[in-house]
Amino acid sequence: MQVQNDVVVSILAVSTMSCPSLSMELDESTESRIQRLITEHPVIIFTRSSCCMCHVMKNLLATIGVNPTVINLDDDEIDALPSPSAPAAFIGGTFIGGLESLVALHVSGLLVPKLVQVGALSLEWQSQLAWVGPLLLQPSPSI
């Protein structure tokens, strides 16, 4: 398993890193570890290292002002996800889905309030996005 910012932790190995959320109990299963990570992080994306859709998810969230936890899973670890597909986004412990679901949530105007609700985005950001958000969704004018 690889976590964004070049911190590498195998989901099946014991980590000695200082960050408590990346540590692993000796008897912790892959499923338990994934579930623990989902509950510990307000916004988390599980992906494969070669997945280009994860890059798009991270950029969408970064544009809004959120820096999600991104964890690259090995192919055999993907099956341990509650929904075995990658990328898989979770907000506030709730499975959102893949890129299409995340974009649909954003276009519907429900993504930002959900991010504020779980503490991943401040209310100040929400008020700033209230007037900018519609501009981001407008089609470019034809020349």
N, C-alpha and C positions, 0 to 999 in steps of 0.2 A: 504494500500500500504506500502511496506517495502523497504527501500533503503539500499543498502550495507553499511557496517560499523555500523550496529545496530541502524541506525536512522529510526524510525518507524513513518510513516505518512499515515493516511488514506486518500485516494483520495477523499472521500466524506466529510471529516471533515476539519475544518479550523485549519491550523497549526500556532503555535506561534513561530516556530523555527527561528533562526537568519539568516539562509541561504536563500537568496531570491528565489532561484530556487525551494525550497521546500515549499514556502509559497503558499497560495491559496486564491484567491479573494472570497468573500462571494457568488458572483453570477457566479462563474466559474463552468462550467459543467465538467463532467468526460472527455468527448471528448476534450474539450478545454485545460484542464490541461495536458492530455497526449500529445497533439499536441505541447503545450508550452514546455514541458520537452524534446520532440524530437528536437525542434529547439535550445534549450539552451545547449544541451550536444553534443559534437562531436561524442561520441560513447555511445550508450545507449542500454541496453538489458532489455526487459520486459519479465517476467517469472512468473511461479507459484512457491510457496515455495517448493513444492515437486518435481520439475523438475530437473532431473539429467543432462539433456542436457545443461542447463544453466551453470553448473559447468564446463563442457567440453569447452563451448564457452569462459568462463572467463579464463580458463587455456590456451587456444590457444592464446587469445589476450595478456595475461600476458607474455607468451613465446616470443612474438614479442616485448613486451615492452609497452603495452597499458593497462591502468587500466580503464575499462569501468564503467559507472554508471549502476548499476543493480537495477531494481525496481520490486519487487514481487507484482503482482496484485491478487486480490481476483477473484474467478471464475466469478462473475458478472461484474467485471471490464474488463476482457479480451475482451469482445464484443465491448468495446469502442476503441480498437486498430484499426488502418487503415486496418490491416490484422489480423482478430481475431484468432490468434494462439499463442502459447507460446512454446518455447522461440521465441521472435521476436527481431532481431537486426536491429538497425538503425545507419548508419554512415553518418555524415554530413547532417542529416535530411532526408536521403533517406532510404527507407525500403530495407534491404538486404535479409531478410528471416530468416529461422531457421538455425540450426546447419549445415545441409547438404549444404545450400547455402553459408554459411560463409567458410566452408572448401573448397568448390569448388572455391571460390574467391581466397583463399590462394594458393591452388594448381596451379591455373592458373597464379599466380604471380601478380594478380591485387589488392590484399588486402593491401599490404604494401604501394604502391603508393597512394591508396585511403586514407589510414590513415594519410599519410604525407600531402596530399592535404587538409584535414580538420583540420590539426594542432594537431592531436592526437599522432603523432609520428614525431620526428625530422629527418631532412635529414641525420644527423650523424648516427642515428639508421639504416636508409635505406641503407647507404653504408656498414655498418657492416653486415647487413643481406644479402647483395648481394652475399657474398662469403659463408656465413653459410646456407642461405636458401636452396640451392640445396642439401646440406647434410641432412637437416631435412626431405627432401622428398624422399631420397634414401631408397629402401628396405634393410632390414638387410641381411647381407650375410648368406648363408646357411652353416651349419657346416657339 
